[in-house]
Amino acid sequence: MVVEPALANSAHKKAPTDKLKEYQQIDWSKYTIAAVKHKVPKKMQGNDITLLPVQSLYFLPEVNQVEMNKTWQAAGHPWPKIIIIANGVYDLASLHRLINNEHIFKKIDAKTFITYRPIYIAPTASLVIDNAELRLSTISGVYIISNGKLYITNSVFTSWDENSQDYGVREHIPEKELLFYGTQFPRPYLMLLNQSEIYAANSKFTGLGYKGQMGSFGISMSNRLPKENSAKIFDDYLRKLKKPTGWFIGNTFEHNYFGFYSNEAENVVILGNIYLNNTIYNIDPHDFSYNLLIARNLSYQAEHAHGIIISREVNNTTIAENISIKNYGTGIMLDRNSEHNLIYNNLTMANKGDGIAIFESDHNLLLDNTATRNGHTGIVVRNSCHIKVQANYLFRNVKSGTEISVLNIDYLETRDFVLDHYHQATSSHLLENIFESNLSVAINSNNKPTIHLQNNRYLNSGSAYFAGDLVALTRDIVTAPKETGFSYQGENPCPK
Amino acid sequence: MSKIKTLLLLISLLTPFSSAYAATKMVDKNSGQEAVLLELADLKVIEAYRILAEYYSLRVADKKYVKPSILWSIQAAEVGNTKSIYQLAKYTREFEQFKKPFSGAYIKQAGLSGKLQQETLNLIAIAAILGNPYAKTDLVMFPKLTSVTYKQVNMATKEALLRLKKGKLINCKLYVCNYPATHSVPPGILTKYQFALQQHTQQAKRLKCKSLQQCHSARLNSLVFLTPTKVNKYKEVAATENAPKIRKNQRLTKEAVNKTAANWDQQSNDDRNNKRMQAARKAVAYHAAADKEKLKSKIIELLDKMNLHRAADNQVTLADIMNILAQP
């Protein structure tokens, strides 16, 4: 029996405090550029490179071909042949030698190659890009889809516009249409499907991705494959392979549509990377991704939304020791029932939105974070129960240090309330936090959430320490005994 | 069974319904058509095998349909139904790969694991030669996507040609294929096999391929799975997905209009809030230098950890962070 992802996910939920113990015991020497280099196969072997008509490979995501078809037509090959890499370990030089056609895969110089055709890496193959540059031709309509292994070290992986001799710059799309399907020019992208593994270190990923219907956002891991009981053999075969995974260590991701996206990925390590100027999100693990480590990254200037966001039942994930600054939206966000996550010792600063936001996501621990100088609030908790906010430093945010609220979001047109159900209840335990110099208030509470306050320090708040439901209780809060703290019982009880 | 009912059903069977969709539409369990089809199958009406095989295979998400699906796939495959041959290959593959216990009833298992893998390929090769497009792709992709070797595919192709020549497609040592006992394949179907073999040989000559594998690959040139219907379906999905976003934009536009047309009280309240926010931002900006100084140690602590995972010539410095923060 195939277990539904959501069930599989919930079956393995760990308490965030256990995640903290795990995190504090990590042997960081295992996650370095040298460690990734150590994984890269040294010996290239194999000669199974073929070109097959892309439209004959029914197991490849169809919609991606539909979206790319216009580009292919404009390039003069409506249904191009795709380079199939199978049965072996290949580097770019061996690909070039075996393909032996400069119109398909061209060598620019000793270390630089450009592909004019899409590439598929089979589960039986590995592609090594080491100390090299791989350019994906924008006008030829190129992507790389992998069920195999991909090693990218000390390299550049980029879209390539031969007219401008630079990465493929995204065309201007009106702000309101940025998330529309079928309106954007399909830029090249990397999509990692089941069984795929990627190990990327000290490399640069540039100019990839667009808003498409399946994982075309730039650098994506996806398990969104045809449902069970497809009539076709490889649909089922590929769906039953293990979920995509990998390590991204010490890389730079710039000018992509998303810096990282995943759907049902597992055990991914995103460590020590720089994410900047990606169109929507810098880091966006999504849909049932599980047990990710997103740590020690610098995420800044996400152009239209958030620096780091996990959304739709992304559970058991650790987001720690990141610097998320100057993003258009929020520094770090947990959204749509993402549970049992640890948000630890991050710095969110100068984001246009909030520092950290927990939306419709229960059972999360926010520990030791600094949220400062953000355009709205330091930490926001909305429609989320059993949220522990401990030992955080909420300093000089434009609005409040923290906002705890219950909100009816039934009016949101873009939300699927069956898939993304929520409750109009919030409960939050705030302890040992420091609220300092927030411009409006230290803590704002709206629509009667349940709040427990204990051992917090309030320094130099704006017009008042508390607002909303708590405003009349200021005296009780500040005089409550340290040992027990102060509790405000909300109207709607939280599910246990 | 009433004669009229049988007659009506036979007429409907002769109509060119070949898609699985047609099979589901055609068989209505509640009206007793399933029972009628089973009776017809008992009477060795081979079209009934095909419909039953397709009907059940579409329902295998419900476990109770798995066994009948395998049973009728075997029977329909025996008499050359390409879809059923492919379906049987799929079941055999799953049985071999995942050891699905339910298959055991009709796929014999004792000590045959290795043979089942080869039999999967044999069936795919037969289906490919008979024109099944998915089988054509699978024949090329099996050695690329799995541990199957090119040699095994070549063996399967040769075996498939042999079986088509003999007119006996299914290896009954591996499957329970004696229900109903229909081992005498009708002459019309044998002609179909001969025609397929002829075409296969002629195509190989025309393609001038040097190896079987090359031939298999060359045959993919004519395949197109993306039909205009499918393309339209994806466009419709895009339009459906965009619809709520359009509604959201409309709402936001409306709200903005309402805001500008607000009454004096609302307007003055908004103005006051805006001014408050502006003042707050100015205050935050005023303290920029002092705050950065205050936060330096935190930033350095985090950068030190981050840089453990970055190359020596690619470290992030405090100056880098300060530059980012200084940008407008």
HADDOCK unambig.tbl for C-alpha pairs under 7 A between the chains (distance, minus, plus):
assign (segid A and resid 31 and name CA) (segid B and resid 309 and name CA) 6.99 0.50 0.50
assign (segid A and resid 32 and name CA) (segid B and resid 309 and name CA) 4.92 0.50 0.50
assign (segid A and resid 33 and name CA) (segid B and resid 309 and name CA) 6.26 0.50 0.50
assign (segid A and resid 33 and name CA) (segid B and resid 310 and name CA) 6.80 0.50 0.50
assign (segid A and resid 53 and name CA) (segid B and resid 220 and name CA) 6.85 0.50 0.50
assign (segid A and resid 53 and name CA) (segid B and resid 221 and name CA) 6.05 0.50 0.50
assign (segid A and resid 55 and name CA) (segid B and resid 223 and name CA) 6.90 0.50 0.50
assign (segid A and resid 55 and name CA) (segid B and resid 224 and name CA) 5.33 0.50 0.50
assign (segid A and resid 55 and name CA) (segid B and resid 225 and name CA) 6.17 0.50 0.50
assign (segid A and resid 55 and name CA) (segid B and resid 226 and name CA) 6.77 0.50 0.50
assign (segid A and resid 56 and name CA) (segid B and resid 137 and name CA) 6.61 0.50 0.50
assign (segid A and resid 56 and name CA) (segid B and resid 220 and name CA) 5.91 0.50 0.50
assign (segid A and resid 56 and name CA) (segid B and resid 223 and name CA) 5.25 0.50 0.50
assign (segid A and resid 56 and name CA) (segid B and resid 224 and name CA) 5.73 0.50 0.50
assign (segid A and resid 56 and name CA) (segid B and resid 225 and name CA) 6.38 0.50 0.50
assign (segid A and resid 57 and name CA) (segid B and resid 137 and name CA) 6.56 0.50 0.50
assign (segid A and resid 58 and name CA) (segid B and resid 225 and name CA) 6.44 0.50 0.50
assign (segid A and resid 63 and name CA) (segid B and resid 234 and name CA) 6.43 0.50 0.50
assign (segid A and resid 66 and name CA) (segid B and resid 231 and name CA) 6.31 0.50 0.50
assign (segid A and resid 86 and name CA) (segid B and resid 144 and name CA) 5.18 0.50 0.50
assign (segid A and resid 87 and name CA) (segid B and resid 144 and name CA) 6.27 0.50 0.50
assign (segid A and resid 122 and name CA) (segid B and resid 144 and name CA) 6.43 0.50 0.50
assign (segid A and resid 122 and name CA) (segid B and resid 145 and name CA) 5.52 0.50 0.50
assign (segid A and resid 123 and name CA) (segid B and resid 145 and name CA) 5.57 0.50 0.50
assign (segid A and resid 124 and name CA) (segid B and resid 144 and name CA) 6.49 0.50 0.50
assign (segid A and resid 124 and name CA) (segid B and resid 145 and name CA) 5.92 0.50 0.50
assign (segid A and resid 124 and name CA) (segid B and resid 146 and name CA) 6.63 0.50 0.50
assign (segid A and resid 176 and name CA) (segid B and resid 249 and name CA) 6.81 0.50 0.50
assign (segid A and resid 180 and name CA) (segid B and resid 242 and name CA) 5.64 0.50 0.50
assign (segid A and resid 181 and name CA) (segid B and resid 238 and name CA) 5.42 0.50 0.50
assign (segid A and resid 181 and name CA) (segid B and resid 242 and name CA) 6.48 0.50 0.50
assign (segid A and resid 182 and name CA) (segid B and resid 238 and name CA) 6.49 0.50 0.50
assign (segid A and resid 202 and name CA) (segid B and resid 310 and name CA) 6.75 0.50 0.50
assign (segid A and resid 202 and name CA) (segid B and resid 311 and name CA) 6.50 0.50 0.50
assign (segid A and resid 229 and name CA) (segid B and resid 61 and name CA) 6.77 0.50 0.50
assign (segid A and resid 232 and name CA) (segid B and resid 134 and name CA) 6.85 0.50 0.50
assign (segid A and resid 233 and name CA) (segid B and resid 90 and name CA) 5.54 0.50 0.50
assign (segid A and resid 249 and name CA) (segid B and resid 309 and name CA) 6.29 0.50 0.50
assign (segid A and resid 250 and name CA) (segid B and resid 309 and name CA) 5.38 0.50 0.50
assign (segid A and resid 250 and name CA) (segid B and resid 310 and name CA) 4.40 0.50 0.50
assign (segid A and resid 250 and name CA) (segid B and resid 311 and name CA) 6.94 0.50 0.50
assign (segid A and resid 271 and name CA) (segid B and resid 309 and name CA) 6.95 0.50 0.50
assign (segid A and resid 272 and name CA) (segid B and resid 306 and name CA) 4.89 0.50 0.50
assign (segid A and resid 272 and name CA) (segid B and resid 307 and name CA) 6.72 0.50 0.50
assign (segid A and resid 272 and name CA) (segid B and resid 309 and name CA) 5.10 0.50 0.50
assign (segid A and resid 272 and name CA) (segid B and resid 310 and name CA) 6.16 0.50 0.50
assign (segid A and resid 296 and name CA) (segid B and resid 302 and name CA) 6.99 0.50 0.50
assign (segid A and resid 296 and name CA) (segid B and resid 305 and name CA) 6.56 0.50 0.50
assign (segid A and resid 296 and name CA) (segid B and resid 306 and name CA) 4.70 0.50 0.50
assign (segid A and resid 297 and name CA) (segid B and resid 306 and name CA) 6.42 0.50 0.50
assign (segid A and resid 321 and name CA) (segid B and resid 302 and name CA) 6.14 0.50 0.50
assign (segid A and resid 326 and name CA) (segid B and resid 325 and name CA) 6.94 0.50 0.50
assign (segid A and resid 373 and name CA) (segid B and resid 284 and name CA) 6.59 0.50 0.50
assign (segid A and resid 396 and name CA) (segid B and resid 284 and name CA) 6.79 0.50 0.50
assign (segid A and resid 398 and name CA) (segid B and resid 280 and name CA) 5.64 0.50 0.50
assign (segid A and resid 398 and name CA) (segid B and resid 281 and name CA) 6.04 0.50 0.50
assign (segid A and resid 398 and name CA) (segid B and resid 284 and name CA) 6.87 0.50 0.50
assign (segid A and resid 413 and name CA) (segid B and resid 244 and name CA) 5.23 0.50 0.50
assign (segid A and resid 413 and name CA) (segid B and resid 245 and name CA) 6.96 0.50 0.50
assign (segid A and resid 413 and name CA) (segid B and resid 247 and name CA) 6.80 0.50 0.50
assign (segid A and resid 413 and name CA) (segid B and resid 248 and name CA) 5.86 0.50 0.50
assign (segid A and resid 414 and name CA) (segid B and resid 244 and name CA) 5.24 0.50 0.50
assign (segid A and resid 414 and name CA) (segid B and resid 245 and name CA) 5.99 0.50 0.50
assign (segid A and resid 439 and name CA) (segid B and resid 280 and name CA) 5.88 0.50 0.50
